[in-house]
Amino acid sequence: METFKVVINDEDQYSIWPAHRENPSGWRDEGVRGTREECLEHIDRVWTDMRPRSVRERLGVG
């Protein structure tokens, strides 16, 4: 079974990436590793506002 990791970019957008691979440019480890399903469940819990951070800041939200 392949292990994945949760990655996040500077806009606070989340994704999953194979744990054995180097992160894509502009993305850093968020700290969670597990099965694809575990990683996606984590993202569902923590990524509550899908708007990029720059948009939220422009609107004065979070």
C-alpha positions in Angstrom: 0.0 0.0 0.0 1.4 3.4 -1.0 1.9 6.0 1.7 1.0 9.6 0.9 1.7 12.9 2.6 -0.3 16.1 2.9 1.4 19.1 1.3 0.5 22.8 1.4 1.5 25.8 -0.7 1.9 29.5 0.1 -1.8 30.1 -0.6 -2.8 27.6 2.1 -4.1 25.2 -0.5 -3.7 21.5 0.3 -3.0 18.4 -1.7 -1.6 14.9 -1.3 1.6 13.6 -2.8 3.4 10.2 -2.7 5.5 10.2 0.5 8.5 8.8 -1.3 8.7 11.6 -3.8 10.2 15.1 -3.5 7.6 17.8 -3.1 6.6 19.7 -6.2 8.0 23.2 -6.5 6.2 25.6 -4.2 4.8 23.0 -1.9 5.9 22.0 1.6 5.1 19.1 4.0 2.1 19.8 6.2 3.0 17.0 8.6 0.5 14.3 8.0 1.3 11.0 6.3 -0.8 7.9 5.8 -3.0 6.2 3.3 -4.6 8.2 0.5 -7.9 8.1 2.4 -6.4 9.2 5.7 -4.7 12.1 4.0 -7.9 13.2 2.2 -9.9 12.9 5.4 -7.4 15.1 7.2 -7.6 17.7 4.4 -11.5 17.6 4.6 -11.2 18.4 8.4 -8.6 21.3 8.1 -9.3 23.0 4.8 -12.5 24.7 5.6 -12.2 27.7 3.3 -11.1 26.7 -0.2 -10.3 30.3 -1.3 -6.6 31.0 -1.7 -5.1 33.0 1.2 -4.5 36.0 -1.0 -8.2 36.2 -1.8 -9.2 35.9 1.8 -6.7 38.6 2.8 -8.0 40.9 0.1 -11.6 40.4 1.4 -10.4 40.9 5.0 -11.4 37.3 6.0 -9.1 35.1 8.1 
